[in-house]
Amino acid sequence: MKLRLGTRGSDLARTQSAHIAGLLARQGIEASLVVITTSGDRSDASSFGAIGPQGVFVREIEQALLAREVDLAVHSYKDLPTASPPGLVVAAVPPRRDPADWLLRKRGQSPFSSSSSETPSPPDRKRALTPFSGLRRIGTASARRQAWLRHFCPGVEAAPLRGNVPTRLKRLVDGGFDAIVLAGAGIERLDEGSDVLAAALAEVECVRLDPAAFVPAPAQGALAVQCRDDDTAIRDALAAIDDEGSRRAVAIERAALALAEAGCDAAFGAYARAAGTGFALKLMTERDGRILTAEVSGAADDDPAALAAEAIAALAPAARGSAA
């Protein structure tokens, strides 16, 4: 079987898609990458919310799937709207990478607070959540990250920063920011898949922000492999690379996103993790300038939507309290 795999053209997107192609190759399936430029890629807006509604990074790829110009597509799952268009299905969610955000700053600045006096070096660049001391200007285009930064480090400027990962790292290294916030999974994938980040990463140090505190975007760190729902042979092939635990965690987070009706311009985070024989779900949002959180847990066989609804309901009393 030879397949055409639709992907965005960034280094990260092509690295992610090449990874999926490699998994399929183990089944004797050849997948060639077809680069598709999306409206999100063409936009020069300073923030994600200003680009347009959720889906601006996937719409053209989904249209190519429906037009049978490609056979499957690989997306960063957090870019997908909460429902696929009629005729398309997410047929596989491979094992999820780190869902956490990372804080990056140039080496040589005042050190982060840490239990260790040693500066981490590749590949062990991550640390536990630490104070944001000494930082004045942090780059991010995410409304969620901006809200969390205002909460965790009052007085620090959260400045707009867009572009692919190498571009954002270059702006940090060149002195445009004291620090930037990126998804850790993207850095991990690019660092393992090529040497495109090697020079920049040699000049920075990274802190892993605890996802139970600095709550990530729903589905962050996960990939979605999408195809037409009537392509039985492709769906069967993709089932072999699906990871049930990752799929279930992402389903819980995205159910919460759908109930919250949150998009790219909303500060909303959801983090589902295995807990005992089930899952725990942490939500975080900003309403009227205040940060609200809720956490619930349920059995592994519980309906993801039911667990999400319970967490959303738990936010409501906090919201009433903040308005009092």
C-alpha positions as CSV (number, residue, x, y, z in Angstrom):
1,M,0.0,0.0,0.0
2,K,1.3,3.5,-1.0
3,L,-0.3,6.5,0.7
4,R,-0.1,10.2,0.4
5,L,0.2,11.9,3.8
6,G,-0.9,15.5,4.1
7,T,1.1,17.8,6.4
8,R,1.9,21.4,7.1
9,G,5.3,22.5,6.0
10,S,7.0,23.5,9.2
11,D,10.0,21.6,10.5
12,L,7.9,20.3,13.4
13,A,5.0,19.3,11.2
14,R,7.2,17.4,8.8
15,T,9.1,15.8,11.6
16,Q,5.8,14.6,13.2
17,S,4.5,13.3,9.9
18,A,7.8,11.5,9.1
19,H,7.5,9.8,12.5
20,I,4.0,8.5,11.5
21,A,5.4,7.5,8.1
22,G,8.1,5.5,9.9
23,L,5.5,3.7,12.0
24,L,3.5,2.8,8.9
25,A,6.7,1.6,7.2
26,R,7.0,-1.1,9.8
27,Q,3.8,-2.5,8.5
28,G,5.0,-2.4,5.0
29,I,3.1,0.7,4.1
30,E,4.8,3.5,2.2
31,A,3.6,7.0,3.0
32,S,5.0,10.0,1.1
33,L,4.6,13.5,2.5
34,V,2.5,16.1,0.7
35,V,3.0,19.6,2.1
36,I,-0.1,21.8,2.3
37,T,0.0,25.4,3.3
38,T,-2.9,26.4,5.6
39,S,-4.4,29.8,6.2
40,G,-2.8,29.8,9.7
41,D,0.6,29.4,8.1
42,R,0.0,32.4,5.8
43,S,-1.2,34.7,8.5
44,D,1.1,37.2,10.1
45,A,-1.2,38.0,13.0
46,S,0.6,38.5,16.3
47,S,-1.6,36.1,18.3
48,F,-3.3,32.8,17.6
49,G,-6.7,34.2,18.5
50,A,-6.3,37.0,15.9
51,I,-5.7,34.5,13.1
52,G,-9.2,33.2,13.0
53,P,-11.5,30.5,14.5
54,Q,-10.1,27.2,15.6
55,G,-9.1,25.0,12.7
56,V,-7.1,27.6,10.7
57,F,-4.0,25.3,10.8
58,V,-5.9,22.2,9.5
59,R,-8.8,23.3,7.3
60,E,-7.0,23.1,3.9
61,I,-5.5,19.7,4.9
62,E,-9.0,18.4,5.8
63,Q,-10.3,19.7,2.5
64,A,-7.5,17.9,0.6
65,L,-8.5,14.7,2.4
66,L,-12.1,15.1,1.4
67,A,-11.1,15.9,-2.2
68,R,-9.0,12.7,-2.2
69,E,-5.8,14.6,-2.9
70,V,-4.2,12.9,0.1
71,D,-5.0,9.7,1.9
72,L,-4.3,10.6,5.5
73,A,-3.1,13.6,7.5
74,V,-1.1,14.2,10.6
75,H,-2.0,17.1,12.9
76,S,-0.9,18.4,16.3
77,Y,-4.1,17.3,18.0
78,K,-4.6,20.6,19.8
79,D,-5.0,22.3,16.4
80,L,-8.1,20.3,15.5
81,P,-11.6,21.6,16.2
82,T,-13.5,19.4,18.6
83,A,-15.4,17.6,15.8
84,S,-14.0,16.4,12.5
85,P,-15.9,17.4,9.3
86,P,-18.4,14.8,8.1
87,G,-16.6,12.1,6.2
88,L,-13.4,12.3,8.2
89,V,-12.3,10.5,11.4
90,V,-9.3,10.6,13.7
91,A,-8.2,6.9,13.2
92,A,-5.1,6.9,15.4
93,V,-3.7,8.7,18.4
94,P,-0.1,7.5,18.8
95,P,1.6,7.5,22.2
96,R,1.5,11.0,23.5
97,R,4.7,12.9,24.2
98,D,5.2,15.3,27.2
99,P,2.0,17.4,27.4
100,A,3.8,20.1,29.5
101,D,4.8,23.6,28.5
102,W,8.5,24.5,28.9
103,L,10.0,27.8,29.9
104,L,13.2,28.5,28.0
105,R,15.8,31.2,28.6
106,K,19.4,31.9,27.5
107,R,22.2,30.3,29.4
108,G,24.3,32.7,31.4
109,Q,21.4,34.7,32.9
110,S,20.8,34.5,36.6
111,P,20.1,30.8,37.3
112,F,16.7,29.3,37.9
113,S,15.9,28.3,41.4
114,S,16.6,24.6,41.6
115,S,17.5,21.8,44.0
116,S,20.5,21.1,41.8
117,S,23.4,23.5,41.2
118,E,24.2,21.9,37.8
119,T,22.9,23.3,34.5
120,P,21.1,20.5,32.6
121,S,22.6,19.6,29.2
122,P,21.0,17.6,26.3
123,P,19.1,15.4,26.5
124,D,18.2,16.0,30.1
125,R,17.1,19.7,29.8
126,K,14.0,19.6,31.9
127,R,13.4,20.6,35.5
128,A,10.5,20.8,37.9
129,L,8.3,23.9,38.1
130,T,10.3,26.8,39.6
131,P,9.7,30.5,40.2
132,F,9.9,32.9,37.3
133,S,12.4,35.1,39.2
134,G,14.5,37.6,37.2
135,L,12.2,37.6,34.1
136,R,10.7,40.7,32.7
137,R,9.6,39.9,29.2
138,I,8.3,36.4,28.2
139,G,7.3,35.6,24.6
140,T,4.2,33.7,23.7
141,A,1.2,34.1,21.3
142,S,-1.1,31.9,23.3
143,A,-3.9,33.5,25.3
144,R,-3.8,30.6,27.7
145,R,-0.1,31.0,28.4
146,Q,-0.4,34.7,28.7
147,A,-3.1,34.3,31.3
148,W,-1.1,31.7,33.3
149,L,2.0,33.9,33.2
150,R,0.0,36.9,34.6
151,H,-1.1,34.6,37.3
152,F,2.2,32.9,38.2
153,C,4.5,36.0,37.7
154,P,2.6,39.2,38.2
155,G,4.4,42.2,36.6
156,V,6.1,40.2,33.9
157,E,5.2,41.3,30.4
158,A,3.8,38.5,28.2
159,A,4.8,39.7,24.8
160,P,3.4,38.4,21.4
161,L,5.7,35.8,19.7
162,R,4.7,33.7,16.7
163,G,6.6,31.7,14.2
164,N,7.9,28.1,14.0
165,V,10.0,26.7,16.8
166,P,13.4,27.6,15.3
167,T,12.2,31.1,14.7
168,R,11.0,31.6,18.2
169,L,14.2,30.1,19.7
170,K,16.3,32.4,17.5
171,R,14.4,35.5,18.8
172,L,15.1,34.3,22.3
173,V,18.8,33.7,21.6
174,D,19.1,37.1,19.9
175,G,17.9,38.9,23.0
176,G,14.3,39.8,22.0
177,F,12.9,38.1,25.2
178,D,14.1,37.1,28.7
179,A,12.3,33.8,28.2
180,I,9.7,32.1,25.9
181,V,7.2,29.4,26.5
182,L,6.8,26.5,24.1
183,A,5.2,23.0,24.1
184,G,7.8,20.6,25.4
185,A,6.6,17.9,23.0
186,G,7.6,20.0,20.0
187,I,11.1,20.6,21.3
188,E,11.5,16.9,22.0
189,R,10.3,15.8,18.6
190,L,12.5,18.2,16.7
191,D,15.5,17.5,18.9
192,E,15.2,13.8,18.3
193,G,14.2,14.0,14.6
194,S,16.9,16.4,13.2
195,D,19.6,18.8,14.1
196,V,17.5,21.8,13.3
197,L,17.5,23.0,16.9
198,A,20.9,21.9,18.0
199,A,22.7,25.3,17.8
200,A,19.8,27.2,19.5
201,L,19.3,24.6,22.3
202,A,23.0,24.7,23.1
203,E,22.5,28.3,24.1
204,V,19.3,27.9,26.3
205,E,18.2,26.1,29.4
206,C,14.7,24.8,29.9
207,V,12.3,24.3,32.8
208,R,9.4,21.9,32.5
209,L,6.3,23.6,33.9
210,D,4.3,21.1,35.9
211,P,1.2,20.4,33.9
212,A,-0.8,19.9,37.0
213,A,-0.1,23.6,37.9
214,F,0.6,25.4,34.6
215,V,-2.2,23.5,32.8
216,P,-1.5,22.8,29.1
217,A,-3.8,23.2,26.2
218,P,-6.2,20.2,25.7
219,A,-4.5,17.5,23.7
220,Q,-1.1,19.2,23.8
221,G,1.7,16.7,23.1
222,A,-0.6,14.4,21.1
223,L,-0.8,13.7,17.4
224,A,-4.0,13.0,15.5
225,V,-3.9,10.8,12.4
226,Q,-6.9,11.6,10.3
227,C,-8.4,9.8,7.3
228,R,-11.7,9.4,5.4
229,D,-14.1,7.3,7.5
230,D,-14.9,5.1,4.5
231,D,-11.3,4.1,3.9
232,T,-11.5,0.8,5.8
233,A,-8.0,-0.5,4.8
234,I,-6.3,2.8,6.0
235,R,-8.3,2.8,9.2
236,D,-7.2,-0.8,9.9
237,A,-3.6,0.1,9.2
238,L,-3.8,3.1,11.5
239,A,-5.4,1.1,14.3
240,A,-2.0,-0.6,14.8
241,I,-0.4,2.7,15.8
242,D,-3.2,3.9,18.1
243,D,-2.5,4.1,21.8
244,E,-5.6,3.6,23.9
245,G,-4.3,5.5,27.0
246,S,-3.3,8.5,25.0
247,R,-6.6,8.5,23.0
248,R,-8.7,8.3,26.2
249,A,-6.8,11.1,28.0
250,V,-7.1,13.3,24.9
251,A,-10.8,12.5,24.6
252,I,-11.4,13.7,28.1
253,E,-9.6,16.9,27.6
254,R,-11.3,17.7,24.3
255,A,-14.7,16.9,25.8
256,A,-14.0,19.5,28.4
257,L,-12.9,22.0,25.7
258,A,-16.1,21.4,23.8
259,L,-18.2,22.0,26.9
260,A,-16.3,25.1,27.7
261,E,-16.8,26.3,24.1
262,A,-13.2,27.6,24.3
263,G,-11.1,28.3,21.2
264,C,-7.7,29.8,20.3
265,D,-8.6,33.2,21.9
266,A,-9.7,31.7,25.2
267,A,-7.6,31.0,28.2
268,F,-8.5,27.3,28.9
269,G,-6.3,24.4,29.9
270,A,-7.2,20.7,30.5
271,Y,-4.9,17.9,31.6
272,A,-6.0,14.3,32.0
273,R,-3.6,11.8,33.5
274,A,-3.8,8.2,34.6
275,A,-4.6,8.0,38.3
276,G,-5.0,4.6,39.9
277,T,-7.3,2.5,37.8
278,G,-8.8,5.6,36.1
279,F,-8.1,9.2,35.2
280,A,-7.8,12.5,36.9
281,L,-8.8,15.7,35.1
282,K,-7.5,19.2,36.0
283,L,-9.1,22.2,34.4
284,M,-7.9,25.8,34.5
285,T,-9.5,28.9,33.0
286,E,-9.6,32.7,33.4
287,R,-12.8,34.5,34.0
288,D,-13.1,38.2,34.8
289,G,-9.4,38.4,35.4
290,R,-9.4,35.6,37.9
291,I,-7.9,32.1,37.5
292,L,-10.3,29.2,38.3
293,T,-9.4,25.6,38.7
294,A,-11.2,22.3,39.2
295,E,-10.1,18.7,39.5
296,V,-12.1,15.5,39.3
297,S,-11.3,11.8,38.9
298,G,-13.1,8.8,37.5
299,A,-12.8,5.1,36.5
300,A,-11.0,4.2,33.3
301,D,-14.3,2.9,31.8
302,D,-16.2,6.1,32.6
303,D,-17.6,8.1,29.7
304,P,-15.0,10.8,28.8
305,A,-17.8,13.4,28.3
306,A,-19.2,12.6,31.7
307,L,-15.9,13.2,33.5
308,A,-15.4,16.4,31.5
309,A,-18.9,17.6,32.4
310,E,-18.3,16.9,36.1
311,A,-15.1,19.1,35.9
312,I,-16.9,21.9,34.1
313,A,-19.6,21.8,36.7
314,A,-17.0,22.1,39.4
315,L,-15.8,25.3,37.9
316,A,-19.3,26.9,38.2
317,P,-19.3,27.4,42.0
318,A,-15.8,28.9,41.8
319,A,-17.1,31.3,39.1
320,R,-20.1,32.3,41.2
321,G,-17.7,32.8,44.1
322,S,-15.5,35.1,42.1
323,A,-18.4,37.2,41.1
324,A,-19.6,37.7,44.7
